[in-house]
């Protein structure tokens, strides 16, 4: 059995760990509030953008001449996967959940004989993926330096994607991120952004009559790249809210576990102290009796 | 009957402006300035760099926009833009900085006509703001 001194040391060490996790939880809670607000504020923009694109794409009569970003290249050979993760650890299953989702997708690609490329955003995802898929990663992006999620960063990513699309380097692009549902639930998502999947094909006759200035194709050509930035930005916002939420609950759990551990160790400490006293007493008494 | 309609300006970070008593909006659309009044036909268009003017009961507000899309539908005008600044609060330093950056861009040779047009538009607008 561990000596009294050892137990004492362990208790203090667990207690100081608990202090750290508690502090991290507080910080995450404060950040979560801001991230959540940002995610909610950003939603109208991406929703509106989506609506307009839906209306526009329904209005396009000949799908053959539609912009490639909308209709795709007509092939389905090379997939580009953009995996959005965090730059910091200690956030529970946040990163692993995304990676798990992405890996499932990769193995599906492999079994279907398709090729794929990976872009990692955030260093944690890169760390986990490079062991297995190092040769597939074409680009690593990290926004460690920017404090908050901003649109400028999202635009950088989307520019990269669009440029590589124009060079015909891939046919389908999917982004992986965590959707923020609430503090304890984050849902890993795979969203296809190129070609754009119109999630609900509105009935043609229900379509609103719009006047376009300039022509539809030209607006679409201008709008689609913007939409990609918007979608990535949305994913980044959702991700940052999820990250903080996930970290908060992970740290909350850790604090509670540490508390339990301290209780257990304290009982053990008290018992062994009592045992030592009793042992000493018995020794004294039996020593006295033998006299 | 009132002659007012709703105006919503959103940028990626937040909802920038929400007004319900707008009587007229002049937007710098790609093919020229466009005034929008109540009961305008549904329209989608995109913006070039310029000044967006909002007329309402409380007076006239001016905003500088760099790009964006507008949608008018059922008496609601939505403006989606990634960069918008109120002219009253705009930072002069930002303007001159942006101006010099844009002028540098114009010096490049590999521009197509459309981006050259957009850039020179931007320079004109920025200059006019700067001189005020």
Interface residues (C-beta under 8 A of the other chain):
Chain A: X38 X41 X42 X44 X45 X46 X48 X49 X51 X52 X55 X56 X150 X151 X154 X155 X208 X209 X210 X211 X212 X213 X214 X219 X222 X223 X226 X229 X230 X233
Chain B: X8 X10 X11 X12 X13 X14 X15 X29 X30 X31 X34 X41 X42 X43 X44 X45 X46 X69 X71 X73 X78 X80 X82
